[in-house]
């Protein structure tokens, strides 16, 4: 028969095993709970971190894609993850004509080094019926170093009129297509303006009639001079429409009387002659 002390020791070892198992389980549960708590805290801290809006690819975009608004989306990105070359939503207007040099996956931020800008042909910037008019830098005066593509210009003509000097508007609100290609982008070689054929003809004639002065206007200002000023300018430049001279009277001799009649222009029908009297 087993001694009593041995039976007590056996029961003690079993109890110790249960205690150890319970302690291990509690420790594991605490570790899991602590891990979950730390993860939740990290996510909450990330949610509280300031974020910025950036342009990203709305869907997978291969290299060579010519970008437009349909290709892009806006995504909130934590500040510490936003790259310095990423683009903000308000910069989307500057992407007109841009082509992707590298492909982008859906949701990937658009970076400036990924963009390639090929200068479009000058004629593609003209609207139907417009002409590209070159204005030398000398005609721009002090504006020659400050004009940039997209600006709007007014040009005035000053000419002698009797013993005075008159000034009339020549071109109004014409858009600058391009500027001289010097190192600083200034208009050292003049500018190209988008003008209609009539304005272009006025400018060519005005350079022979007097001196020109250019003024820079706000791009949103569409005010124009009165029609009387344009008519006065056309009269000075010899471009006003000439009135047709009246038909000249011609004396027609009939057998028994003399009358004055007006012959029509060449090709027209002659007036009917009255029947001769008896």
C-alpha positions as CSV (number, residue, x, y, z in Angstrom):
1,X,0.0,0.0,0.0
2,X,1.3,3.5,-1.1
3,X,2.5,5.7,1.9
4,X,0.3,8.7,2.6
5,X,3.1,11.2,2.0
6,X,3.7,9.8,-1.5
7,X,0.0,10.2,-2.3
8,X,0.1,13.8,-1.1
9,X,3.2,14.6,-3.2
10,X,1.5,13.1,-6.3
11,X,-1.5,15.3,-5.8
12,X,0.8,18.3,-5.3
13,X,2.6,17.7,-8.6
14,X,-0.7,17.6,-10.5
15,X,-1.9,20.8,-8.8
16,X,1.4,22.5,-9.7
17,X,1.0,21.5,-13.3
18,X,-2.5,23.0,-13.3
19,X,-1.2,26.2,-11.8
20,X,1.6,26.5,-14.3
21,X,-0.8,25.9,-17.2
22,X,-3.2,28.5,-15.8
23,X,-0.4,31.0,-15.5
24,X,0.8,30.4,-19.0
25,X,-2.7,30.8,-20.4
26,X,-3.2,34.1,-18.5
27,X,0.2,35.3,-19.7
28,X,-0.6,34.5,-23.3
29,X,-4.0,36.3,-23.0
30,X,-2.3,39.3,-21.5
31,X,0.3,39.4,-24.3
32,X,-2.4,39.2,-27.0
33,X,-4.4,41.9,-25.3
34,X,-1.4,44.1,-25.0
35,X,-0.5,43.6,-28.7
36,X,-4.0,44.5,-29.8
37,X,-4.0,47.6,-27.5
38,X,-0.7,48.8,-28.9
39,X,-1.9,48.2,-32.5
40,X,-5.1,50.2,-31.8
41,X,-3.1,53.0,-30.3
42,X,-0.8,53.1,-33.3
43,X,-3.8,53.2,-35.7
44,X,-5.4,56.0,-33.7
45,X,-2.2,58.0,-33.6
46,X,-1.9,57.5,-37.4
47,X,-5.5,58.8,-37.8
48,X,-4.7,61.8,-35.7
49,X,-1.6,62.6,-37.8
50,X,-2.0,65.5,-40.3
51,X,-2.7,64.5,-43.9
52,X,-2.3,66.3,-47.2
53,X,-4.2,65.9,-50.5
54,X,-2.1,64.6,-53.4
55,X,-2.8,63.6,-57.0
56,X,-2.7,59.9,-57.6
57,X,-3.4,57.6,-60.6
58,X,-7.1,56.9,-60.8
59,X,-6.3,53.5,-62.5
60,X,-3.2,51.8,-64.0
61,X,-1.5,54.3,-66.4
62,X,1.1,53.0,-68.9
63,X,4.1,55.1,-69.9
64,X,3.3,57.6,-72.7
65,X,-0.2,58.4,-71.4
66,X,-1.2,62.0,-72.2
67,X,-2.7,63.1,-69.0
68,X,-6.1,64.7,-68.4
69,X,-8.4,65.0,-65.4
70,X,-10.0,61.5,-66.1
71,X,-6.7,59.8,-65.4
72,X,-6.2,61.3,-61.9
73,X,-7.8,61.2,-58.5
74,X,-7.2,62.9,-55.1
75,X,-6.0,60.9,-52.1
76,X,-5.2,61.9,-48.5
77,X,-1.7,60.9,-47.5
78,X,0.0,61.4,-44.1
79,X,2.4,64.3,-44.1
80,X,5.4,62.1,-43.2
81,X,4.7,59.9,-46.2
82,X,4.1,62.6,-48.8
83,X,7.1,63.0,-51.1
84,X,8.4,66.4,-51.9
85,X,7.9,65.9,-55.7
86,X,4.2,64.9,-55.3
87,X,1.5,67.2,-56.8
88,X,-1.3,69.0,-55.0
89,X,-4.9,69.0,-56.5
90,X,-4.7,72.6,-57.5
91,X,-1.7,71.9,-59.8
92,X,-3.8,69.8,-62.1
93,X,-4.2,72.8,-64.5
94,X,-0.4,72.8,-65.0
95,X,-0.5,69.2,-66.3
96,X,-2.2,70.2,-69.6
97,X,-0.2,68.5,-72.4
98,X,1.9,66.4,-70.0
99,X,2.9,62.9,-70.8
100,X,3.9,60.1,-68.4
101,X,7.5,59.1,-68.8
102,X,7.0,56.1,-66.4
103,X,3.9,54.0,-65.8
104,X,1.8,54.4,-62.6
105,X,-0.2,51.8,-60.7
106,X,-3.7,52.6,-59.4
107,X,-3.4,54.8,-56.3
108,X,0.3,55.6,-56.8
109,X,1.2,59.3,-56.3
110,X,2.0,61.4,-59.4
111,X,5.5,62.8,-59.1
112,X,7.0,65.7,-61.1
113,X,9.9,63.6,-62.4
114,X,7.4,61.3,-64.0
115,X,6.1,64.1,-66.3
116,X,7.3,65.0,-69.8
117,X,6.2,68.2,-71.5
118,X,6.6,68.3,-75.3
119,X,6.0,71.8,-76.7
120,X,3.0,71.7,-79.1
121,X,3.2,73.3,-82.5
122,X,2.5,77.0,-82.4
123,X,-0.4,76.7,-84.9
124,X,-2.2,74.3,-82.4
125,X,-2.5,77.3,-80.0
126,X,-4.4,79.4,-82.5
127,X,-8.2,79.4,-82.7
128,X,-9.9,79.1,-86.1
129,X,-9.5,82.3,-88.1
130,X,-6.6,83.6,-86.1
131,X,-3.1,84.4,-87.2
132,X,0.3,84.4,-85.4
133,X,1.5,88.0,-85.5
134,X,5.2,88.7,-84.6
135,X,5.7,91.9,-82.7
136,X,9.4,93.0,-82.4
137,X,10.8,93.7,-78.9
138,X,11.3,97.4,-79.9
139,X,7.5,97.8,-80.3
140,X,7.0,96.6,-76.7
141,X,9.1,99.3,-75.0
142,X,9.7,98.5,-71.4
143,X,7.5,95.4,-71.4
144,X,9.9,93.4,-73.5
145,X,11.6,91.8,-70.5
146,X,8.4,91.1,-68.6
147,X,5.9,89.6,-71.1
148,X,5.2,85.9,-70.7
149,X,3.1,83.4,-72.8
150,X,-0.6,83.7,-71.8
151,X,-0.4,87.4,-71.0
152,X,-2.8,89.9,-72.7
153,X,-1.5,93.1,-74.4
154,X,-3.0,96.4,-75.6
155,X,-1.0,98.2,-78.3
156,X,-1.7,101.9,-79.1
157,X,-0.7,104.0,-82.1
158,X,0.5,107.6,-81.8
159,X,0.5,109.6,-85.0
160,X,0.8,113.3,-86.0
161,X,-2.5,115.0,-86.7
162,X,-2.1,118.6,-87.8
163,X,-0.1,120.4,-85.1
164,X,-1.0,117.7,-82.5
165,X,-0.3,114.1,-81.8
166,X,-3.3,111.7,-81.6
167,X,-3.3,108.3,-79.9
168,X,-5.8,105.6,-80.8
169,X,-6.0,101.9,-79.7
170,X,-4.5,99.5,-82.3
171,X,-4.8,96.0,-80.7
172,X,-6.8,95.3,-77.6
173,X,-6.5,92.3,-75.3
174,X,-4.5,90.2,-77.8
175,X,-3.1,86.9,-76.3
176,X,0.6,86.2,-76.2
177,X,1.3,82.8,-77.8
178,X,5.1,82.7,-77.3
179,X,8.0,84.9,-76.3
180,X,11.6,85.2,-77.5
181,X,13.6,82.1,-76.6
182,X,16.4,83.6,-74.6
183,X,17.9,82.0,-71.5
184,X,15.6,83.8,-69.0
185,X,12.4,83.4,-71.0
186,X,12.1,87.1,-71.6
187,X,10.8,88.5,-74.9
188,X,14.2,89.7,-76.2
189,X,13.3,88.6,-79.7
190,X,9.8,89.9,-79.6
191,X,6.5,88.0,-79.0
192,X,4.0,86.1,-81.1
193,X,0.4,87.3,-80.7
194,X,-2.9,85.6,-81.6
195,X,-4.6,88.1,-83.8
196,X,-7.4,88.0,-86.4
197,X,-6.4,88.9,-90.0
198,X,-7.9,92.4,-89.8
199,X,-5.9,93.3,-86.7
200,X,-2.8,91.8,-88.2
201,X,-3.2,94.1,-91.3
202,X,-3.8,97.1,-89.0
203,X,-0.6,96.4,-87.2
204,X,1.5,96.1,-90.4
205,X,0.0,99.4,-91.6
206,X,0.4,101.2,-88.2
207,X,4.1,100.5,-88.0
208,X,4.5,102.8,-91.0
209,X,2.1,105.5,-89.7
210,X,3.5,106.3,-86.3
211,X,4.9,105.0,-83.1
212,X,3.6,102.1,-81.0
213,X,3.2,101.7,-77.3
214,X,2.3,98.4,-75.6
215,X,0.5,98.0,-72.3
216,X,0.0,94.8,-70.2
217,X,-3.6,94.2,-69.1
218,X,-5.2,91.7,-66.6
219,X,-5.9,88.4,-68.3
220,X,-9.5,88.5,-67.2
221,X,-10.1,92.1,-68.5
222,X,-12.1,91.9,-71.8
223,X,-12.9,95.7,-72.1
224,X,-12.6,97.1,-75.6
225,X,-12.5,100.6,-77.1
226,X,-15.6,102.1,-78.8
227,X,-16.4,101.4,-82.5
228,X,-15.7,105.1,-83.2
229,X,-12.1,104.6,-82.2
230,X,-11.7,101.6,-84.5
231,X,-13.3,103.6,-87.4
232,X,-10.9,106.5,-86.7
233,X,-8.0,104.1,-86.8
234,X,-9.1,102.6,-90.1
235,X,-9.4,106.1,-91.5
236,X,-5.9,107.0,-90.4
237,X,-4.4,103.8,-91.9
238,X,-6.4,104.1,-95.1
239,X,-8.3,100.9,-94.4
240,X,-11.8,102.5,-94.1
241,X,-14.3,101.2,-96.6
242,X,-14.6,103.5,-99.5
243,X,-18.1,104.7,-100.5
244,X,-19.1,103.9,-104.0
245,X,-19.2,107.0,-106.2
246,X,-22.6,108.0,-107.5
247,X,-23.4,107.1,-111.1
248,X,-22.2,109.8,-113.5
249,X,-24.8,111.6,-115.5
250,X,-24.5,111.2,-119.3
251,X,-26.4,113.3,-121.8
252,X,-28.5,111.3,-124.2
253,X,-29.5,112.9,-127.4
254,X,-32.8,111.8,-128.9
255,X,-34.2,112.8,-132.2
256,X,-36.4,115.5,-130.8
257,X,-35.0,116.3,-127.3
258,X,-32.0,116.1,-124.9
259,X,-32.2,114.3,-121.6
260,X,-29.7,113.4,-118.8
261,X,-29.5,109.7,-117.9
262,X,-27.2,107.6,-115.8
263,X,-25.6,104.6,-117.4
264,X,-25.2,101.5,-115.2
265,X,-21.9,99.7,-114.4
266,X,-20.4,97.5,-117.0
267,X,-22.4,94.4,-117.6
268,X,-25.7,96.0,-116.5
269,X,-28.7,96.5,-118.6
270,X,-29.1,99.8,-120.5
271,X,-32.2,101.9,-119.8
272,X,-34.9,101.5,-122.3
273,X,-35.1,104.2,-124.9
274,X,-38.5,105.9,-125.4
275,X,-40.1,105.5,-128.7
276,X,-39.4,108.3,-131.2
277,X,-42.2,110.6,-131.9
278,X,-43.8,111.0,-135.3
